[in-house]
Amino acid sequence: MDGVSTVVRGEEELFARTAHLFESAAEVACAAADLSTFAASHRSRQPTGDYRTKRVRKIYRPAVLLDRAAAGHLGELVRLGAEVRISADEINETIILDRRVVILAGDRTAGPRGYSVLTGEETVQGVVSLFEAAWRGATELAVYDASVAEIRTLAPRILDMLASGCKDETAARSLGLGLRTYRRRVAELMTALGATSRFQAGVRAGELGLL
């Protein structure tokens, strides 16, 4: 792509316009809230094991680890040679290819999501700097995954309790937990989901397909 900025609509169009860039890239950096953000772009025609012939770095938000299948997928990426870290901070959903092309995910609205493909040198370097700062502040996948393993097991039942509107005392007894432990687990779940309220936690869990 020769233009400084191109906007595409939907993941299918994004993949159609950029597949060749993914295949030829020697370095790929990605920051995303969850696995669905750039799902179509993951379908590169390169063999999955090709991670060992290029540098692939990925940053995700903690919520992705609440889904057992998603957590397993990230572990498989690491096994195949990718570097994966988790950041509890807000991140710009971005893909950087060879430090020359940037793909920015737009807001989620009704209809296909928009993606901006940028090639302007100064813009690209600015985004690269932001990614590198986020990468340095993020935690290795194995370390973060170990810290959320227990809450991942309890998450479906806690979310059911929150959705039912039952009192904490009732929920704690149902889960076989002490009241303080239950409330701590709820707080941990909210943190993983990036939620500031129990209601927001439910909404976010629904968006991620955890409910």
C-alpha positions as CSV (number, residue, x, y, z in Angstrom):
1,M,0.0,0.0,0.0
2,D,1.4,3.3,-1.1
3,G,-1.0,5.7,0.7
4,V,-0.2,7.2,4.1
5,S,-3.6,6.2,5.5
6,T,-6.2,3.7,4.3
7,V,-9.4,2.8,6.1
8,V,-11.0,-0.6,5.6
9,R,-14.3,-1.9,7.0
10,G,-14.5,-5.3,8.6
11,E,-12.0,-8.0,9.2
12,E,-12.6,-9.7,5.9
13,E,-11.6,-6.6,3.9
14,L,-8.7,-6.0,6.3
15,F,-7.4,-9.5,5.6
16,A,-7.9,-9.2,1.9
17,R,-5.9,-5.9,1.8
18,T,-3.1,-6.9,4.1
19,A,-2.6,-10.7,3.9
20,H,0.5,-10.3,1.7
21,L,2.0,-7.9,4.3
22,F,1.6,-10.4,7.1
23,E,3.1,-13.2,5.0
24,S,6.2,-11.2,4.1
25,A,6.8,-9.5,7.5
26,A,9.9,-10.5,9.4
27,E,8.6,-8.8,12.6
28,V,5.0,-8.6,13.8
29,A,3.9,-6.8,16.9
30,C,0.3,-6.9,18.1
31,A,-1.7,-5.4,20.9
32,A,-5.3,-6.4,21.4
33,A,-8.0,-6.7,24.1
34,D,-8.9,-10.2,23.1
35,L,-8.4,-12.8,20.3
36,S,-11.3,-11.5,18.2
37,T,-9.9,-8.0,17.5
38,F,-7.8,-9.1,14.6
39,A,-9.2,-12.6,14.1
40,A,-9.3,-12.4,10.3
41,S,-5.8,-11.3,10.1
42,H,-4.6,-14.4,12.0
43,R,-5.4,-16.5,9.0
44,S,-2.1,-15.9,7.3
45,R,-1.3,-18.5,4.7
46,Q,2.1,-18.9,6.4
47,P,2.4,-22.2,8.4
48,T,1.6,-21.6,12.1
49,G,5.1,-22.9,13.0
50,D,6.6,-20.0,11.0
51,Y,6.7,-18.0,14.3
52,R,10.2,-19.5,14.7
53,T,11.4,-17.8,11.5
54,K,10.2,-14.3,12.4
55,R,9.8,-12.3,15.6
56,V,6.2,-12.2,16.7
57,R,5.2,-10.3,19.9
58,K,1.7,-10.0,21.2
59,I,0.2,-8.1,24.1
60,Y,-3.3,-8.9,25.5
61,R,-5.5,-7.7,28.3
62,P,-6.0,-10.1,31.3
63,A,-9.6,-10.9,30.4
64,V,-8.4,-13.2,27.6
65,L,-7.0,-15.6,30.2
66,L,-10.4,-16.1,31.8
67,D,-11.4,-18.2,28.8
68,R,-9.7,-21.6,29.1
69,A,-9.6,-22.2,25.3
70,A,-8.1,-18.7,24.7
71,A,-5.5,-19.2,27.4
72,G,-4.6,-22.5,25.8
73,H,-4.3,-20.9,22.4
74,L,-1.9,-18.3,23.8
75,G,0.2,-21.0,25.4
76,E,0.4,-22.8,22.1
77,L,1.6,-19.6,20.4
78,V,4.4,-19.3,22.9
79,R,5.3,-23.0,22.3
80,L,5.5,-22.2,18.6
81,G,7.9,-19.3,19.1
82,A,5.8,-16.2,19.7
83,E,6.4,-13.9,22.6
84,V,3.2,-13.1,24.6
85,R,2.7,-10.7,27.4
86,I,-0.3,-9.5,29.4
87,S,-1.0,-5.9,30.3
88,A,-3.6,-4.7,32.8
89,D,-3.3,-1.2,31.4
90,E,-5.4,0.2,28.6
91,I,-3.8,-0.6,25.3
92,N,-4.3,0.7,21.8
93,E,-5.4,-2.2,19.6
94,T,-2.7,-2.2,17.1
95,I,-0.6,-4.3,14.7
96,I,2.8,-3.2,13.5
97,L,4.5,-4.9,10.6
98,D,8.3,-4.6,10.2
99,R,8.1,-1.2,11.9
100,R,6.8,0.2,8.5
101,V,3.1,-0.4,8.5
102,V,0.6,0.1,11.4
103,I,-3.0,-1.2,11.6
104,L,-5.2,0.5,14.2
105,A,-8.5,-1.0,15.2
106,G,-11.4,1.5,15.4
107,D,-14.2,1.7,17.9
108,R,-16.7,-1.1,18.1
109,T,-20.0,0.3,16.7
110,A,-22.9,-1.1,14.8
111,G,-21.8,-2.6,11.5
112,P,-18.3,-3.7,10.4
113,R,-15.4,-2.4,12.6
114,G,-13.1,0.1,10.9
115,Y,-9.3,-0.4,10.6
116,S,-6.8,2.3,9.7
117,V,-3.7,1.1,7.8
118,L,-1.0,3.7,8.2
119,T,2.4,4.0,6.5
120,G,3.5,7.5,7.3
121,E,7.0,7.3,8.8
122,E,6.5,9.7,11.7
123,T,3.1,8.2,12.6
124,V,4.5,4.6,12.5
125,Q,7.4,5.5,14.7
126,G,5.1,7.1,17.2
127,V,3.0,4.0,17.4
128,V,6.1,1.8,17.6
129,S,7.3,3.9,20.6
130,L,3.9,3.4,22.4
131,F,4.0,-0.3,21.8
132,E,7.5,-0.7,23.1
133,A,6.6,1.2,26.3
134,A,3.5,-1.1,26.7
135,W,5.7,-4.2,26.1
136,R,8.2,-3.2,28.7
137,G,5.5,-2.7,31.3
138,A,3.6,-6.0,30.5
139,T,4.0,-9.3,32.2
140,E,5.2,-12.6,30.7
141,L,2.2,-14.9,29.8
142,A,3.3,-17.8,32.1
143,V,3.7,-15.5,35.1
144,Y,0.3,-13.8,34.6
145,D,-1.5,-17.0,33.8
146,A,-0.3,-18.6,37.0
147,S,-1.8,-15.6,38.9
148,V,-5.2,-16.0,37.4
149,A,-5.5,-19.8,37.2
150,E,-7.7,-20.0,40.3
151,I,-10.0,-17.1,39.3
152,R,-10.3,-18.6,35.8
153,T,-11.8,-21.8,37.4
154,L,-14.2,-19.9,39.5
155,A,-15.1,-17.2,37.0
156,P,-18.1,-18.9,35.3
157,R,-19.8,-19.6,38.7
158,I,-19.0,-16.1,40.1
159,L,-20.4,-14.5,37.0
160,D,-23.6,-16.6,37.3
161,M,-23.9,-15.5,40.9
162,L,-23.5,-11.8,39.9
163,A,-26.0,-12.2,37.1
164,S,-28.5,-13.7,39.5
165,G,-28.3,-10.8,41.8
166,C,-27.9,-12.9,44.9
167,K,-26.3,-11.5,48.0
168,D,-22.6,-12.0,48.6
169,E,-23.3,-14.2,51.7
170,T,-25.5,-16.5,49.6
171,A,-23.0,-16.6,46.7
172,A,-20.1,-17.3,49.1
173,R,-21.9,-20.2,50.7
174,S,-22.9,-21.7,47.4
175,L,-19.2,-21.6,46.2
176,G,-17.9,-22.9,49.5
177,L,-16.0,-19.8,50.1
178,G,-15.7,-17.4,53.1
179,L,-17.3,-14.0,52.5
180,R,-14.0,-12.1,52.4
181,T,-12.5,-14.7,50.0
182,Y,-15.6,-14.4,47.7
183,R,-15.4,-10.6,47.7
184,R,-11.7,-10.8,46.9
185,R,-12.3,-13.2,44.0
186,V,-15.0,-10.8,42.7
187,A,-12.5,-8.0,42.9
188,E,-9.9,-10.0,41.1
189,L,-12.4,-11.0,38.4
190,M,-13.4,-7.3,37.9
191,T,-9.7,-6.4,37.6
192,A,-9.1,-9.1,35.0
193,L,-12.2,-7.9,33.0
194,G,-11.1,-4.2,33.2
195,A,-14.4,-3.4,35.0
196,T,-15.0,-0.8,37.6
197,S,-18.4,-2.1,38.7
198,R,-20.1,-5.5,39.0
199,F,-22.6,-4.4,36.3
200,Q,-19.7,-3.5,33.9
201,A,-18.1,-6.8,34.7
202,G,-21.2,-8.6,33.5
203,V,-21.4,-6.6,30.4
204,R,-17.7,-7.2,29.6
205,A,-18.0,-10.9,30.3
206,G,-21.0,-11.0,27.9
207,E,-18.9,-9.3,25.2
208,L,-16.2,-11.9,25.7
209,G,-18.6,-14.8,25.6
210,L,-17.9,-15.8,29.2
211,L,-21.6,-15.8,30.1
